[in-house]
């Protein structure tokens, strides 16, 4: 029955002081490379988009033409800290959270549609 159990081989004393077999300078270079790629491809563009969106929301004023994340086009009638009121057609006003605004449109876009 001993052929089912393999014999354990002990490590020799001369290899006891060596660093682990998987760690070397190349591993450190790959780790740093992954961090740099993560920063350049994911973190930095996302932070840039968030900054642009924040600037857009802070620059909203009465009379701006905007599009919401639901695809609703409207003209800004009133701006508060958290909400904006959009006029989507003559006499029809809707209240949205500021964060729902995705983009500002050039002046005259609503009349052209």
MDTraj code that builds the backbone (N, CA, C; nanometers):
import mdtraj as md
import numpy as np

residues = "UNK UNK UNK UNK UNK UNK UNK UNK UNK UNK UNK UNK UNK UNK UNK UNK UNK UNK UNK UNK UNK UNK UNK UNK UNK UNK UNK UNK UNK UNK UNK UNK UNK UNK UNK UNK UNK UNK UNK UNK UNK UNK UNK UNK UNK UNK UNK UNK UNK UNK UNK UNK UNK UNK UNK UNK UNK UNK UNK UNK UNK UNK UNK UNK UNK UNK UNK UNK UNK UNK UNK UNK UNK UNK UNK UNK UNK UNK UNK UNK UNK UNK UNK UNK UNK UNK UNK UNK UNK UNK UNK UNK UNK UNK UNK UNK UNK UNK UNK UNK UNK UNK UNK UNK UNK UNK UNK UNK UNK UNK UNK UNK UNK".split()
xyz = np.array([
    [0.0790, -0.1185, 0.0000],
    [0.0000, 0.0000, 0.0000],
    [0.0840, 0.1260, 0.0000],
    [0.2107, 0.1176, 0.0180],
    [0.2938, 0.2370, 0.0251],
    [0.3138, 0.3027, -0.1117],
    [0.2728, 0.2384, -0.2197],
    [0.2917, 0.3007, -0.3509],
    [0.1866, 0.4103, -0.3766],
    [0.0816, 0.4231, -0.2912],
    [-0.0151, 0.5311, -0.3021],
    [0.0338, 0.6582, -0.2338],
    [0.1259, 0.6471, -0.1439],
    [0.1766, 0.7618, -0.0688],
    [0.3184, 0.7898, -0.1145],
    [0.3407, 0.9141, -0.1607],
    [0.4759, 0.9472, -0.2060],
    [0.5610, 0.9877, -0.0873],
    [0.6900, 0.9693, -0.1020],
    [0.7831, 1.0032, 0.0047],
    [0.8071, 1.1538, 0.0042],
    [0.8136, 1.2161, 0.1201],
    [0.8411, 1.3591, 0.1334],
    [0.9910, 1.3797, 0.1294],
    [1.0362, 1.4716, 0.0499],
    [1.1781, 1.5016, 0.0409],
    [1.2054, 1.6310, 0.1157],
    [1.2968, 1.6281, 0.2071],
    [1.3310, 1.7461, 0.2858],
    [1.4258, 1.8346, 0.2067],
    [1.4176, 1.9664, 0.2340],
    [1.5065, 2.0609, 0.1671],
    [1.6440, 2.0518, 0.2305],
    [1.7455, 2.0631, 0.1471],
    [1.8812, 2.0537, 0.1991],
    [1.9194, 2.1829, 0.2691],
    [2.0167, 2.1788, 0.3531],
    [2.0583, 2.2936, 0.4329],
    [2.1191, 2.4037, 0.3474],
    [2.1792, 2.3741, 0.2339],
    [2.2449, 2.4777, 0.1542],
    [2.1439, 2.5715, 0.0855],
    [2.0211, 2.5316, 0.0647],
    [1.9206, 2.6158, 0.0018],
    [1.8365, 2.6927, 0.1025],
    [1.8636, 2.6764, 0.2319],
    [1.7806, 2.7368, 0.3347],
    [1.7963, 2.8888, 0.3397],
    [1.9099, 2.9444, 0.3055],
    [1.9333, 3.0885, 0.3148],
    [1.8959, 3.1637, 0.1886],
    [1.8582, 3.0964, 0.0838],
    [1.8257, 3.1616, -0.0434],
    [1.6848, 3.2224, -0.0371],
    [1.6629, 3.3301, -0.1123],
    [1.5289, 3.3893, -0.1145],
    [1.4303, 3.2951, -0.1828],
    [1.3031, 3.3192, -0.1672],
    [1.2037, 3.2320, -0.2310],
    [1.2248, 3.2280, -0.3820],
    [1.1931, 3.1158, -0.4412],
    [1.2238, 3.0929, -0.5821],
    [1.1471, 3.1867, -0.6748],
    [1.0264, 3.2317, -0.6390],
    [0.9451, 3.3126, -0.7280],
    [0.9757, 3.4607, -0.7243],
    [1.0559, 3.5102, -0.6331],
    [1.0807, 3.6533, -0.6194],
    [1.2137, 3.6910, -0.6831],
    [1.2078, 3.7856, -0.7744],
    [1.3296, 3.8407, -0.8322],
    [1.2973, 3.9809, -0.8824],
    [1.3929, 4.0473, -0.9425],
    [1.3740, 4.1850, -0.9901],
    [1.2696, 4.1916, -1.1017],
    [1.2587, 4.0885, -1.1804],
    [1.1622, 4.0882, -1.2910],
    [1.0184, 4.0942, -1.2378],
    [0.9927, 4.0264, -1.1265],
    [0.8595, 4.0316, -1.0661],
    [0.8253, 4.1728, -1.0226],
    [0.9213, 4.2432, -0.9662],
    [0.9006, 4.3810, -0.9232],
    [0.8743, 4.4718, -1.0439],
    [0.9458, 4.4508, -1.1528],
    [0.9253, 4.5298, -1.2745],
    [0.7846, 4.5070, -1.3300],
    [0.7379, 4.3825, -1.3323],
    [0.6026, 4.3536, -1.3798],
    [0.4972, 4.4184, -1.2902],
    [0.5178, 4.4141, -1.1600],
    [0.4234, 4.4750, -1.0671],
    [0.4145, 4.6260, -1.0902],
    [0.5274, 4.6916, -1.1025],
    [0.5292, 4.8354, -1.1298],
    [0.4656, 4.8644, -1.2650],
    [0.4920, 4.7808, -1.3637],
    [0.4324, 4.7984, -1.4964],
    [0.2812, 4.7901, -1.4923],
    [0.2269, 4.6940, -1.4171],
    [0.0818, 4.6817, -1.4048],
    [0.0216, 4.8046, -1.3371],
    [0.0881, 4.8562, -1.2356],
    [0.0381, 4.9751, -1.1669],
    [0.0368, 5.0946, -1.2619],
    [0.1407, 5.1119, -1.3400],
    [0.1472, 5.2234, -1.4359],
    [0.0387, 5.2087, -1.5422],
    [0.0195, 5.0905, -1.5944],
    [-0.0848, 5.0680, -1.6953],
    [-0.2230, 5.0940, -1.6359],
    [-0.2474, 5.0482, -1.5142],
    [-0.3747, 5.0733, -1.4469],
    [-0.3983, 5.2230, -1.4323],
    [-0.2974, 5.2977, -1.3922],
    [-0.3108, 5.4417, -1.3746],
    [-0.3395, 5.5107, -1.5071],
    [-0.2643, 5.4767, -1.6105],
    [-0.2784, 5.5456, -1.7389],
    [-0.4059, 5.5093, -1.8131],
    [-0.4541, 5.3879, -1.7998],
    [-0.5688, 5.3441, -1.8790],
    [-0.7018, 5.3516, -1.8048],
    [-0.7004, 5.3513, -1.6727],
    [-0.8259, 5.3479, -1.5986],
    [-0.8423, 5.4700, -1.5080],
    [-0.7516, 5.4910, -1.4184],
    [-0.7671, 5.5941, -1.3161],
    [-0.7664, 5.7346, -1.3754],
    [-0.6680, 5.7681, -1.4544],
    [-0.6516, 5.9035, -1.5068],
    [-0.7672, 5.9467, -1.5983],
    [-0.8091, 5.8671, -1.6972],
    [-0.9221, 5.9093, -1.7807],
    [-1.0524, 5.9245, -1.7016],
    [-1.0746, 5.8361, -1.6051],
    [-1.1962, 5.8459, -1.5244],
    [-1.1953, 5.9734, -1.4413],
    [-1.0828, 6.0092, -1.3835],
    [-1.0733, 6.1316, -1.3048],
    [-1.0927, 6.2545, -1.3938],
    [-1.0412, 6.2488, -1.5150],
    [-1.0565, 6.3603, -1.6082],
    [-1.2031, 6.3795, -1.6457],
    [-1.2742, 6.2705, -1.6753],
    [-1.4169, 6.2787, -1.7087],
    [-1.4977, 6.3334, -1.5913],
    [-1.4667, 6.2889, -1.4714],
    [-1.5391, 6.3352, -1.3525],
    [-1.5166, 6.4848, -1.3308],
    [-1.3949, 6.5304, -1.3540],
    [-1.3635, 6.6725, -1.3379],
    [-1.4382, 6.7567, -1.4419],
    [-1.4439, 6.7093, -1.5664],
    [-1.5161, 6.7812, -1.6713],
    [-1.6654, 6.7878, -1.6411],
    [-1.7228, 6.6776, -1.5908],
    [-1.8651, 6.6753, -1.5576],
    [-1.8947, 6.7706, -1.4418],
    [-1.8072, 6.7739, -1.3424],
    [-1.8247, 6.8644, -1.2290],
    [-1.8195, 7.0096, -1.2751],
    [-1.7261, 7.0421, -1.3654],
    [-1.7170, 7.1780, -1.4186],
    [-1.8430, 7.2139, -1.4979],
    [-1.8969, 7.1184, -1.5741],
    [-2.0202, 7.1409, -1.6491],
    [-2.1349, 7.1739, -1.5547],
    [-2.1498, 7.0969, -1.4477],
    [-2.2585, 7.1198, -1.3536],
    [-2.2445, 7.2527, -1.2813],
    [-2.1225, 7.2916, -1.2498],
    [-2.0999, 7.4187, -1.1816],
    [-2.1222, 7.5385, -1.2731],
    [-2.1062, 7.5191, -1.4033],
    [-2.1193, 7.6304, -1.4964],
    [-2.2603, 7.6455, -1.5531],
    [-2.3544, 7.5599, -1.5118],
    [-2.4916, 7.5704, -1.5623],
    [-2.5544, 7.7018, -1.5184],
    [-2.6234, 7.7660, -1.6114],
    [-2.6926, 7.8905, -1.5795],
    [-2.8238, 7.8950, -1.6568],
    [-2.9074, 7.9881, -1.6211],
    [-3.0367, 8.0039, -1.6859],
    [-3.0166, 8.0352, -1.8343],
    [-3.0920, 7.9657, -1.9188],
    [-3.0835, 7.9871, -2.0632],
    [-2.9980, 7.8858, -2.1357],
    [-2.9207, 7.8057, -2.0643],
    [-2.8389, 7.7020, -2.1276],
    [-2.9287, 7.5909, -2.1813],
    [-2.8900, 7.5320, -2.2910],
    [-2.9614, 7.4178, -2.3469],
    [-2.8805, 7.2929, -2.3151],
    [-2.9476, 7.1942, -2.2537],
    [-2.8776, 7.0754, -2.2047],
    [-2.9517, 6.9492, -2.2447],
    [-2.8843, 6.8382, -2.2286],
    [-2.9409, 6.7046, -2.2495],
    [-2.9209, 6.6276, -2.1195],
    [-3.0221, 6.5509, -2.0779],
    [-3.0116, 6.4713, -1.9559],
    [-2.9682, 6.3293, -1.9904],
    [-2.9386, 6.2514, -1.8877],
    [-2.8974, 6.1132, -1.9130],
    [-3.0125, 6.0272, -1.9640],
    [-3.1353, 6.0755, -1.9548],
    [-3.2499, 6.0055, -2.0109],
    [-3.2783, 6.0449, -2.1544],
    [-3.2016, 6.1401, -2.2077],
    [-3.2174, 6.1833, -2.3451],
    [-3.3134, 6.2995, -2.3626],
    [-3.3527, 6.3625, -2.2539],
    [-3.4462, 6.4748, -2.2618],
    [-3.3686, 6.6037, -2.2857],
    [-3.4100, 6.6765, -2.3901],
    [-3.3492, 6.8047, -2.4228],
    [-3.4329, 6.9150, -2.3607],
    [-3.3684, 7.0178, -2.3097],
    [-3.4433, 7.1278, -2.2515],
    [-3.3579, 7.2494, -2.2290],
    [-3.4264, 7.3573, -2.1986],
    [-3.3619, 7.4849, -2.1705],
    [-3.3705, 7.5090, -2.0205],
    [-3.2604, 7.5444, -1.9588],
    [-3.2550, 7.5641, -1.8143],
    [-3.3321, 7.6911, -1.7784],
    [-3.4289, 7.6761, -1.6872],
    [-3.5080, 7.7900, -1.6402],
    [-3.4646, 7.8352, -1.5009],
    [-3.4257, 7.7399, -1.4176],
    [-3.3883, 7.7724, -1.2797],
    [-3.2805, 7.6747, -1.2336],
    [-3.1837, 7.7251, -1.1601],
    [-3.0748, 7.6423, -1.1083],
    [-3.0661, 7.6620, -0.9574],
    [-3.0676, 7.5506, -0.8831],
    [-3.0423, 7.5552, -0.7391],
    [-2.9192, 7.4694, -0.7109],
    [-2.8893, 7.4481, -0.5846],
    [-2.7707, 7.3696, -0.5491],
    [-2.7799, 7.2258, -0.5963],
    [-2.8979, 7.1637, -0.5824],
    [-2.9132, 7.0222, -0.6134],
    [-2.9972, 6.9944, -0.7370],
    [-3.0844, 7.0882, -0.7750],
    [-3.1802, 7.0638, -0.8829],
    [-3.1763, 7.1730, -0.9886],
    [-3.2260, 7.1376, -1.1074],
    [-3.2466, 7.2352, -1.2144],
    [-3.3876, 7.2151, -1.2688],
    [-3.4444, 7.3214, -1.3210],
    [-3.5753, 7.3145, -1.3846],
    [-3.5526, 7.3347, -1.5328],
    [-3.5988, 7.2378, -1.6136],
    [-3.5836, 7.2450, -1.7587],
    [-3.7189, 7.2708, -1.8236],
    [-3.7181, 7.3588, -1.9208],
    [-3.8364, 7.3782, -2.0030],
    [-3.8179, 7.2904, -2.1261],
    [-3.9006, 7.1856, -2.1364],
    [-3.8849, 7.0896, -2.2453],
    [-3.9700, 7.1269, -2.3664],
    [-4.0762, 7.2040, -2.3452],
    [-4.1569, 7.2615, -2.4528],
    [-4.2272, 7.3835, -2.3945],
    [-4.3013, 7.4557, -2.4761],
    [-4.3678, 7.5762, -2.4285],
    [-4.4591, 7.5444, -2.3096],
    [-4.4279, 7.5995, -2.1949],
    [-4.5107, 7.5815, -2.0761],
    [-4.4897, 7.4515, -2.0011],
    [-4.4094, 7.3609, -2.0498],
    [-4.3826, 7.2334, -1.9829],
    [-4.2459, 7.2378, -1.9158],
    [-4.2455, 7.2326, -1.7843],
    [-4.1202, 7.2356, -1.7091],
    [-4.1059, 7.1082, -1.6274],
    [-3.9856, 7.0561, -1.6256],
    [-3.9539, 6.9362, -1.5483],
    [-3.8384, 6.9672, -1.4546],
    [-3.8422, 6.9053, -1.3370],
    [-3.7363, 6.9247, -1.2380],
    [-3.6449, 6.8025, -1.2386],
    [-3.5151, 6.8265, -1.2471],
    [-3.4150, 6.7195, -1.2497],
    [-3.3077, 6.7456, -1.1457],
    [-3.2424, 6.6383, -1.1038],
    [-3.1206, 6.6556, -1.0249],
    [-3.0119, 6.7063, -1.1173],
    [-2.9209, 6.7865, -1.0635],
    [-2.8129, 6.8408, -1.1460],
    [-2.7279, 6.7304, -1.2082],
    [-2.7089, 6.6222, -1.1361],
    [-2.6250, 6.5126, -1.1843],
    [-2.6801, 6.4425, -1.3071],
    [-2.8096, 6.4651, -1.3374],
    [-2.8702, 6.4014, -1.4536],
    [-2.8294, 6.4693, -1.5839],
    [-2.7723, 6.5879, -1.5756],
    [-2.7298, 6.6588, -1.6965],
    [-2.6022, 6.5941, -1.7485],
    [-2.6037, 6.5577, -1.8767],
    [-2.4898, 6.4902, -1.9373],
    [-2.4060, 6.5859, -2.0207],
    [-2.4730, 6.6742, -2.0949],
    [-2.3987, 6.7621, -2.1850],
    [-2.4737, 6.8925, -2.2036],
    [-2.3979, 6.9963, -2.2309],
    [-2.4544, 7.1255, -2.2682],
    [-2.4518, 7.1342, -2.4203],
    [-2.5600, 7.1851, -2.4774],
    [-2.5718, 7.1961, -2.6225],
    [-2.5417, 7.3393, -2.6668],
    [-2.4995, 7.3570, -2.7914],
    [-2.4794, 7.4924, -2.8419],
    [-2.6131, 7.5677, -2.8471],
    [-2.6080, 7.6992, -2.8318],
    [-2.7287, 7.7815, -2.8350],
    [-2.8003, 7.7633, -2.9690],
    [-2.9331, 7.7537, -2.9642],
    [-3.0127, 7.7390, -3.0834],
    [-3.0374, 7.5961, -3.1287],
    [-2.9841, 7.4997, -3.0576],
    [-3.0019, 7.3592, -3.0945],
    [-3.1486, 7.3176, -3.0846],
    [-3.2174, 7.3624, -2.9809],
    [-3.3570, 7.3218, -2.9609],
    [-3.4462, 7.3759, -3.0718],
    [-3.4197, 7.4954, -3.1206],
    [-3.5017, 7.5521, -3.2287],
    [-3.4750, 7.4808, -3.3596],
    [-3.3547, 7.4293, -3.3772],
    [-3.3186, 7.3621, -3.5014],
    [-3.3801, 7.2226, -3.5126],
    [-3.4203, 7.1664, -3.3994],
    [-3.4744, 7.0282, -3.4011],
    [-3.6197, 7.0293, -3.4387],
])
top = md.Topology()
chain = top.add_chain()
for i, resn in enumerate(residues, 1):
    res = top.add_residue(resn, chain, resSeq=i)
    for name in ("N", "CA", "C"):
        top.add_atom(name, md.element.get_by_symbol(name[0]), res)
traj = md.Trajectory(xyz[None], top)
